[in-house]
Structures are given as structure tokens and as C-alpha cells.
Amino acid sequence: MTDWDINTTFTERMKDERPLTFADFVGMLDWLKKTYNVSAIGVLELRAAVQLDQTSKETRRATEKFNNSSDKLSGRIYWLTWGVFILTAVLVILAVIKR
């Protein structure tokens, strides 16, 4: 017997907001085949698709956040480079004038 046979049912687990883990999927498969008809497998596939969509959205948000941070850093490096260039030019001019 698995935890699925003793502790919960498929429909109760599907109502639970927690994301399904890989262990949940593995634990459900044999139990679903024995307990429910093919439509339950379809529900499981739908739930997996929904979680994949949620994961994609989280990945997209993380990528956008990284992109924004990268843009800020690029801007700062751009101005830092100009600052170093101007400072170098001033130092070269001062060195030439002192000769």
C-alpha cells in the first residue's frame, strides 16, 4: 500500500493548493490506474500542464527581473567607463602640461 491508499484520495489531493512533487506523480500513477478510469489520468495531465504553466510564468518573471538588473548594471558600467576615460584624459593633459 502507498500513502495514496491510506491518507488521501486523488480528488482531495487535486483540491490541495500545494504544487505536486515528482514523488506525488510517481505515487499516484499506479494508484490512479487501479482506482479511477482514464479521465482521472487526464485530470492529472491537466494539473501537470497547469503547474508547468505556473513554472513558466515564474521563470519568465525571474528572467525579466534579471534582464532589468542587467540593464541597470550595463548603464552604470557605461557611465563608469566614461568617468574613467575623462579622468584618464585629465591626468594625461596634466602630465603633458607639467613637462
Stockholm file with secondary structure:
# STOCKHOLM 1.0

chainA/1-99         MTDWDINTTFTERMKDERPLTFADFVGMLDWLKKTYNVSAIGVLELRAAVQLDQTSKETRRATEKFNNSSDKLSGRIYWLTWGVFILTAVLVILAVIKR
#=GR chainA/1-99 SS CCHHHHHCCHHHHHHSCSCCCHHHHHHHHHHHHHHSCHHHHHHHHHHHHHHHHHHHHHHHHHHHHHHHHHHHHHHHHHHHHHHHHHHHHHHHHHHHHHC
#=GC SS_cons        CCHHHHHCCHHHHHHSCSCCCHHHHHHHHHHHHHHSCHHHHHHHHHHHHHHHHHHHHHHHHHHHHHHHHHHHHHHHHHHHHHHHHHHHHHHHHHHHHHC
//
